[in-house]
Amino acid sequence: MVEAAATQLALELGITAAVGDARGTVDPADGFESLASDQADRQRHQIQMTGRFLVDRDGIVRWSWTETIRTYARFPATQELLSLVERVRAWAFRAGARRRRHGG
């Protein structure tokens, strides 16, 4: 699964990677240097899942997305994220208007 994701990333970035070594090619391409702790984590968990969060200016999480085995290495599209930001901005604007109307 990890190698497949690295192979896809290498293709997207235009990086030539030998079959079975995409991860070894992609990791250094962005400056990643594997530490002993990374290796230990891989032995324990095999894979690291990620999450994305949209936090408003008051520190409230308005949206979250957590990677799963089914969604591994498939991230929300830029347009989806921009749409979420716009919805949070609009919500914050309306909430601020309500507070101003009610003296808050």
C-alpha positions in Angstrom: 0.0 0.0 0.0 2.8 2.5 0.9 4.8 1.6 -2.2 1.7 2.0 -4.4 1.1 5.5 -2.9 4.8 6.4 -3.4 4.6 5.2 -7.0 1.6 7.3 -7.7 3.3 10.4 -6.1 6.4 9.8 -8.2 4.3 9.8 -11.3 2.5 13.0 -10.3 5.8 14.7 -9.5 7.4 13.5 -12.7 10.1 11.6 -10.8 11.4 8.4 -12.3 11.4 5.6 -9.8 12.5 2.0 -10.1 9.8 -0.6 -9.7 9.6 -1.5 -6.0 11.7 1.5 -4.9 9.4 4.5 -5.4 9.4 5.2 -1.7 13.2 5.2 -1.6 13.1 7.7 -4.5 10.3 10.0 -3.4 11.4 10.3 0.3 14.7 12.0 -0.4 13.2 14.1 -3.2 11.4 16.3 -0.7 14.2 16.3 1.8 12.8 13.6 4.1 15.5 11.8 6.0 14.4 8.6 7.8 15.5 8.4 11.4 15.8 5.3 13.6 12.5 6.3 15.3 10.8 6.3 11.8 12.0 2.8 11.2 10.8 1.7 14.7 7.3 3.2 14.0 7.1 1.4 10.7 7.9 -1.9 12.4 5.2 -1.3 15.0 2.5 0.2 12.8 3.6 -0.4 9.3 1.9 2.7 8.1 1.2 6.2 9.4 -2.2 7.7 8.8 -2.7 11.5 8.6 -5.4 13.9 9.3 -6.4 17.3 8.1 -8.2 20.0 10.2 -9.8 23.3 9.4 -9.6 25.5 12.5 -11.2 28.9 12.6 -9.6 32.0 14.1 -11.1 31.2 17.5 -9.4 27.9 17.6 -12.5 25.8 16.9 -12.1 22.8 14.7 -14.8 23.3 11.9 -13.8 20.3 9.8 -11.6 17.3 10.1 -10.6 14.5 7.8 -8.7 11.4 8.9 -7.0 9.0 6.6 -8.1 5.4 6.7 -6.9 2.3 5.0 -9.5 2.9 2.2 -8.5 6.5 1.7 -4.7 6.1 2.2 -2.8 8.7 0.1 -6.0 10.2 -1.3 -6.3 13.7 0.0 -9.2 16.1 -0.3 -9.0 18.1 -3.5 -7.9 21.7 -3.4 -11.3 22.8 -4.6 -13.0 20.9 -1.8 -10.7 22.5 0.8 -11.2 26.0 -0.7 -15.0 25.4 -0.6 -14.7 24.4 3.1 -12.7 27.6 3.9 -15.3 29.7 2.2 -18.1 28.1 4.2 -16.3 28.7 7.4 -15.6 32.3 6.4 -19.3 32.8 5.6 -20.4 31.2 8.9 -17.9 33.4 10.8 -19.2 36.5 9.1 -22.8 35.6 9.8 -22.0 34.8 13.5 -20.1 38.1 13.8 -23.1 40.0 12.4 -25.4 38.3 14.9 -23.1 39.2 17.8 -23.0 42.8 16.6 -26.8 43.0 16.3 -27.3 41.6 19.8 -24.5 43.6 21.4 -22.2 40.7 21.9 
